[in-house]
Amino acid sequence: MIERAEVAAGAIVRRADELLLVLRGHAPAAGEWSVPGGRVEPGELLMEAVVRELYEETGLRGVCGPLVGWVERISEDHHFVILDFEATVTGDLTPTAGGDAAEARWWPVSEVASLPLVEGLAEFLYDHGVIPTIV
């Protein structure tokens, strides 16, 4: 039973015609690709959560930019309100998976929609002009 909704923050990081994605290593969405992100900790600002999750899951340092959009994901065992922000990597651009990410890498935006993505991500990225197609 879900006791309450949880707030999560994600980082949409682009490099030329590539998008930074992580392969989820744990539930929910284990084995699916997503943008780096996760739960916002109590007392943590959204922008701090974006930068922290980016670093924890990819080893990359960055700064949080403007809000891209938000979604809700509800299932039998969770209710997430996810706010995705643009983020810019500062320094090294070579990701190293960490935290609950099994893999972290740059994907050409033209290939993103063909990956096993978390539910609704392709549509979100397309609707916000991040990827060119969802088919």
Buried (B, 14 or more C-beta within 10 A) or exposed (E): EEEEEBBBBBBBBBEEEBBBBBBBBEEEBEEBBBBBBBBBEEEBEBBBBBBBBBBBBBBBEBEBBEBBBBBEBEEEEEBBBBBBBBBBBEEEEEBEBBBBBBBBBBBEBEEBBEBEBBBEBBBBBBBEEBBEEBE
